[in-house]
Amino acid sequence: MSGHIAIVGGGLVGSGWSIVFARAGEVVRIYDADSKIRNNVLDVIQGQLKDLKSSGLVDNVDAILNRIEVCSTLQYAIGGATYVQESVFEQTDVKTEISAALSPMLGDDAVVGSSTSGIPASAFTEGLPNRDRFLVAHPVNPPYLAPIVEVVPTSWTNAAAVDKTMALMKKVGQSPVLVRREIEGFLLNRLQGALLREAWALFEDGYASIEDIDKTVSEGLGLRWSFMGPFETIDLNAPGGVKDYAERLGPLYHSIDASRQDPQPWSAELIDAVQAERRAVLHDSDLSGRRAWRDRRLMALAAHKTALKD
Ligand SMILES: NC(=O)c1ccc[n+]([C@@H]2O[C@H](COP(=O)([O-])OP(=O)(O)OC[C@H]3O[C@@H](n4cnc5c(N)ncnc54)[C@H](O)[C@@H]3O)[C@@H](O)[C@H]2O)c1
């Protein structure tokens, strides 16, 4: 694609997307409806770029910043864009309104990807004349450290729009995956949901502490998960590969699945108990410091994975 990338919504995720595209050499125009965000977003991005530079993940902060322009109108941001990344509030009415507003401003081939964490694009694009060029492109926050992008077309999205989005994401260094048809939670949050369901239930039933459940992931399962997924994991965990693994352990997993047939919402008492155990080890006032620690660890991991790319 030639032309610029438009980012609509310059909050947490929109500002992160700007880094992804500008870092890869694309010209970026950001529009946010809130003038305070517009006035502040370049400072936020500059701070994030400096952190990335100190981790060796970008070379030239100023060159990247110079490719990003903050716009005071939606029209200026969208006009001439080849791709639009919509990252406004996670509310169907807000997504519907902004999609309708930008739809007539789109060039003939421009595609719009929504960052939505869970609203299918069919819920906010149905009435648009060019609805075949709208889809979901769901990132993980921050997108410049976690490359996965879930591309989720509606039933009316055309194949060319899907192909363009997949190609663009690869070109800018992301790792797109295609969700062939709409499903609540897409792939990532469904997988996370399955693990969370079991984590809450094991704690509720008193089998282990929060700390030990978390440690089982951070010191066990999660180590492999930063470079391989569940299918490759089991393929390598039996002498004869995945078929052998299924024969040996399939009955165990079937029995576990059968023991969890009655989904319940997380109860208020359960949430309070988890909150109490977490706040005992991490005080409220230390949450933001720990988030910064997490981001530094992610940067070190991203640098490691970049160095090892094969
Ligand atoms: N935060 C995350 O971890 C995360 C991860 C993946 C996806 N997402 C998704 O990304 C989207 C944005 O989330 P966020 O966390 O950046 O929220 P945010 O509140 O930080 O940013 C949203 C921005 O959209 C702007 N906005 C609202 N209405 C607008 C409009 N009509 N025109 C232009 N700008 C408008 C707001 O002023 C705000 O700056 C949501 O759909 C969210 O579900 C968030």
The ligand as a Gaussian input file, in Angstrom:
#p B3LYP/6-31G(d) Opt

LIG

0 1
 N       -6.426000      -1.251000      26.489000
 C       -6.179000      -2.471000      26.044000
 O       -5.503000      -3.301000      26.695000
 C       -6.742000      -2.905000      24.705000
 C       -6.152000      -4.014000      24.042000
 C       -6.646000      -4.391000      22.784000
 C       -7.681000      -3.656000      22.189000
 N       -8.239000      -2.578000      22.848000
 C       -9.321000      -1.847000      22.191000
 O       -8.802000      -0.638000      21.629000
 C       -9.835000       0.365000      21.621000
 C       -9.307000       1.608000      22.341000
 O       -9.018000       1.254000      23.696000
 P       -8.016000       2.140000      24.591000
 O       -7.606000       1.247000      25.714000
 O       -6.982000       2.787000      23.727000
 O       -9.027000       3.240000      25.151000
 P       -8.704000       4.742000      25.551000
 O       -9.841000       5.204000      26.370000
 O       -7.308000       4.848000      26.106000
 O       -8.694000       5.522000      24.141000
 C       -9.843000       5.727000      23.354000
 C       -9.692000       7.068000      22.667000
 O      -10.726000       7.216000      21.693000
 C      -11.062000       8.595000      21.663000
 N      -12.366000       8.721000      21.034000
 C      -13.574000       8.358000      21.549000
 N      -14.554000       8.628000      20.649000
 C      -13.937000       9.140000      19.547000
 C      -14.401000       9.592000      18.299000
 N      -15.696000       9.572000      17.972000
 N      -13.510000      10.069000      17.409000
 C      -12.181000      10.093000      17.719000
 N      -11.685000       9.689000      18.901000
 C      -12.559000       9.211000      19.803000
 C      -11.024000       9.017000      23.112000
 O      -10.918000      10.431000      23.245000
 C       -9.813000       8.260000      23.628000
 O       -8.650000       9.056000      23.567000
 C      -11.048000      -0.266000      22.265000
 O      -11.901000      -0.774000      21.266000
 C      -10.441000      -1.399000      23.100000
 O      -11.341000      -2.447000      23.358000
 C       -7.766000      -2.178000      24.081000

